[in-house]
Amino acid sequence: MKSKSMELHKKLSPKDINCGIITLSDSKSREDSSNDRSGHYIKEKLEAKYTIKLKKIIPDEKDLLIKTIEEMITEKIDVIITTGGTGIESRDITIETVEPLFDKKLDGFGEIFRQKSYEELGSGALLSRATAGIYKKVIIISMPGSPNAVQTGLEIFINELNHLVNHARR
């Protein structure tokens, strides 16, 4: 059943959304991004509907991730998508870095992501720590680094970004 108020909110939502993409990886080269399959997939899918203003590859370093997020906010980015660094290994710092920044956490994204992952992978979905939230009126969505995980995540939110940004700006 469709919600009339949700449909109205979507209709009144901004059409031009500026996006930034951050790939966290200790192995991918910042000079040669040709091996950044997940980052390229995100860019390809998002630019069909939205504007990609910035795309960066950074190492798994907390201070650098915060600095990159702040730079993107300064550049008037509406949505920041991160890929990588969400696992449970000691170098995976994305979740521990972004969640304390959130003014509001969007629990539904992680819940739906893990449910869809469970349907696709089984109990391996327990390793997923995908998350989303709002920081300084900017949507931040953090997904694992695998191309399959990125595809799963994008399917959840790509058609909802205008609506999310509309509410985040208020």
Order of alpha helices (4+ residues) and beta strands (2+ residues): alpha-beta-alpha-beta-alpha-beta-alpha-beta-alpha-beta-beta-alpha-alpha
